[in-house]
Amino acid sequence: MPSMTSVLVIDDEPQIRRFLHAGFELHGFTVLEAENAAAGLKAAIVSKPDIIILDLNLPDLEGAEVLERVRSWSNVPIIVLSIQSDEHEKVRLLRLGADDFVVKPFGISELLARCEAALRRHLRGGGNKEPVVRAGPLSVDLVTRVVTLQGRRVQLTRKEQALLHTLATHAGLVVTHQQLIREIWGSHAGNIQYLRILVRKLRQKVEIDATRPRLIVSESGVGYRLDTGSNGGAPADAEISADKAPSDKTWA
């Protein structure tokens, strides 16, 4: 991560701000802090950070309202922190424009990885966007719709192609179940069970080992994402939890 990449942490708890400040600074970020929504909105406007870490429980304004206000004029990546893991809340915030959702307690390594993924996605959204998305041995051409695995072309059905294209268009980010259903089935009948069956079939074609999928990753209760990390991601059926690693510091 470039040394001048700036992150704005909006959280009313001083100890959490100190924890995040230390973690981000150690990894080369310039860190800005705000203790409430008003200060956070002002810093977002004046300092124009490269990414924002936003706590939902602020004393003067709901975090969701801060998210909506920032989204009204900026597409800066925003990662939401919350003590809640409710599926409906996750989906609501993703639809409001959050780039990712991290549940407390979390590990700094997970948060940093999610920040880097969001920043990569944001940079690709600029004028230099690459038409080819690569996830480990998988390559997806967004223009020609050609899909290759380890250099060999993969033949997909129309629905499999629609599913993979949607995930590749939002590579590194969670795409909700309902968004995928709309993209694939449109106004026709479609449900989560149909989606799960389709994901299973797609994994059989694009994963090196479909029994331990690492590219099409499940975000439990929310949706799926195409993992573009260099290590191929964690096994897709595992819960993503930063405090699993014994050496990784966590914050409740």
Secondary structure, 3 states (H helix, E strand, C coil): CCCCCEEEEECCCHHHHHHHHHHHHHCCCEEEEECCHHHHHHHHHHHCCCEEEEECCCCCCCHHHHHHHHHCCCCCCEEEEECCCCHHHHHHHHHHCCCEEEECCEEHHHHHHHHHHHHHHHHHCCCCCCCEEEECCEEEECCCCCEEECCEECCCCHHHHHHHHHHHHCCCCCEEHHHHHHHHHCCCCCCHHHHHHHHHHHHHHHCCCCCCCCCEEEECCCEEEECCCCCCCCCCCCCCCHHHCCCCCEEC
